[in-house]
Amino acid sequence: MIATFDFSRFNRLQGLVLPQLEGIKRADVENWAREDAADYCRATNVFPPIRQLFEEWEKQYAADNIPMEQLVDRLERLLLNIVY
């Protein structure tokens, strides 16, 4: 099992196993938008589309977080629609 992998048995290899990533919450996306994406979204309020994205996800999947592999595509489309 990878979670208990013993790296010490290899001479010059160091490492650790990270916990599985959980889905991303709306507050995390809003913080990212506020801090890191602000240069791209300065003229437009990005928060209502983010809220709508998460509300639709919650209705469809009964979950308050979105897996990163699903979120990336959705955020990219959302930002492209706002910026351009």
Secondary structure by P-SEA (a helix, b strand, c coil): ccccccccccccbbbbbbcccccccaaaaaaaaacccccccccccaaaaaaaaaaaaaaacccccccaaaaaaaaaaaaaaaac
